[in-house]
Amino acid sequence: MKTFEEKLQAYAELTVRVGANVQPGQVVYVKGDIETAQLLRLIVKEAYKVGSSNVVWSYLDDVNTRTKYEMAPVETFSKYYKWDSDKLGGLCDEGAVFISIVSQNPDNLKGIDPKLIATQQKTTEENVKHWRNCLSTDKNSWTIVAAPSKPWADKVFPNDENSVEKLWEAIFAATRINEENPVEAWKEHNARLHEKVRHLNEKRYRKLHYRSAVTDLTVGLHPTHLWCGAGSKNQHGVDFMANLPTEEVFTCPARNEVNGVVSSTKPLVYLGNVIENFKLTYENGRCIDVQAEKGEDVLKSLIDSDEGAHYLGEVALVPFDSPISNTNVLFYLTLFDENASNHFAIGRGYPFTVEGGKEMNREELEAVQVNHSLSHVDFMIGSADMDIDGIKEDGTVEPIFRNGNWAF
């Protein structure tokens, strides 16, 4: 039986060696909340062990973030310091790898004016376009992992004095840290997901039809779409794993070819707010109606943040019978919850999900219906009763999912 310290060390090694796959001489940028300091320090040390030339690190703080929203002048949220975007852009140009440790309190910004949050988000995204483009086209390697904060753990395991310990164990289980050799376990998992990717790319489906008790949606796929999953490669051909954990295979929908109604099956945590039980209606790709039992104003603010946020940018398939789903833990963190459920993303599409997309400019991507937006926000729609059909160009219909799981 591994001790907690041994598991945490293995987690740091997995993050550096599989997630980021740091190469000798490479610069690494690591950021995380102040409550993740123990893990962040191990990641820094592990990065140097594998030969990083320099590890740049920074801490976030949920408490200070909320204080800013409560006390700063309104005009502050439209201001961005150029030195910050210059730092991120400079690191990209130097070939750095980016590691993010997420641990935010899902309710941190509850009660804050959604318009203020949207202004801050838009200001940030408009000023980090170069960095965002480098990551979305896989020019630079990047990975996201998680570590518990006390507020997050208490949300997942309320009224439990051992909430942090329980959340750590759930994270270790989801990331295969409990396996005898986590690195090898991830290589095997990666290979299994790539088999699904190969099958779907050979099929060349023109549409997907989603059906469940609360969803009836048809999603067009451009003829040049590419399914992707698990590991990616950066511009130098180096493998990396953008999300730890991951259970999905994904592609981009044809921007203007989404029609019908889709309903959430798990809460969406967006910028410190929890959005629950929502339904989106799409017509010719564009969202024309938004309804939510909780957080509707926040969700509408997201979708109205720019024109591209009215469209979908990603379609991802995850079986209902999967390791994270089977824990029956609602993580209130998209990194985990999206890997327990089929999901879509509001907003920006990934260029690498179409043939030749990494080399295309914005106009060329728009021509093959890859959506452009400042936002990319995943929301979960999978369920045990969901069926998905693949529809070929000639109208042939084939099952992809039945009762929430793979049909092939």
Secondary structure, DSSP 4 states (H G I P E B T S, - for coil): ---HHHHHHHHHHHIIIIIS-PPTT-EEEEEEEGGGHHHHHHHHHHHHHTT-SEEEEEEE-HHHHHHHHHHS-GGGGG---HHHHHHHHHHHHTT-EEEEEE---TTTTTTS-HHHHHHHHHHHHHH-HHHHHHHHTTSS-EEEEE---HHHHHHHSTT-TTHHHHHHHHHHHHTTTTSSSHHHHHHHHHHHHHHHHHHHHHHT-SEEEEESSS-EEEEE--TTB--EES-EE-TTS-EE-SBSS---EEE---TT-EEEEEE-SS-EEETTEEEEEEEEEEETTEEEEEEEEE-HHHHHHHHTSSGGGGSEEEEEE--SSSHHHHTT---SSHHHHGGGS-EEEEEPPPGGGBTTGGG--HHHHHHTT----S-EEEEE---TT-EEEEE-TT--EEEEEETTEE--
